[in-house]
Amino acid sequence: MIDAPTLGLLITAAAIDAINPYAIEVLLYVIAKMLGHRTPLARVFWLVLTFVLAFFTTYLIAGLGLSRLILAMPIVVKQLVLVGIGLAAVIAGVILIKDFFWRHKGPIVQFPLQFAKTIERLSSHSNNFFGIALLGLYLASVELICTGVPYFAVLS
């Protein structure tokens, strides 16, 4: 069972990690597209809120699932998994620091092109609530692979 402090940490970590450049970029693109089609501002507000809630909920569910999984593991396996998550966080951090100083030399962290194409396709249906919620869910699922290492490190 997940206790209240852990749940609070999960909610806070999900909210913080959900605020990232990829999500903001897609959200700004969708807002610009809606405003270009002269969508009323009240509808834009509710669609953006739907996107944010779908995105945040996906992160929160992933965190709850990972926490339950970690709690159910035997101690030896749990320690190995937590060390692995910690190492992944350190490696990702080193690569990001390297990218800041020496862009395009060695391994880089970038968003996969196939995911970007799917996001662009989904954003074409962003004028209805189901489409925007699906976009938020998909984007969070994809980004969790790319930007979720700090989130998983906090959870561990």
ABEGO torsion letter per residue (X at the ends): XBBAAAAAAAAAAAAAAABBAAAAAAAAAAAAAAAAAGBBAAAAAAAAAAAAAAAAAAAAAAAAAAAAAAAABBAAAAAAAAAAAAAAAAAAAAAAAAAAABBGBEBBBBBBAAAAAAAAAAAAAAABAAAAAAAAAAAAAAAAAAAAAAAAAAAX
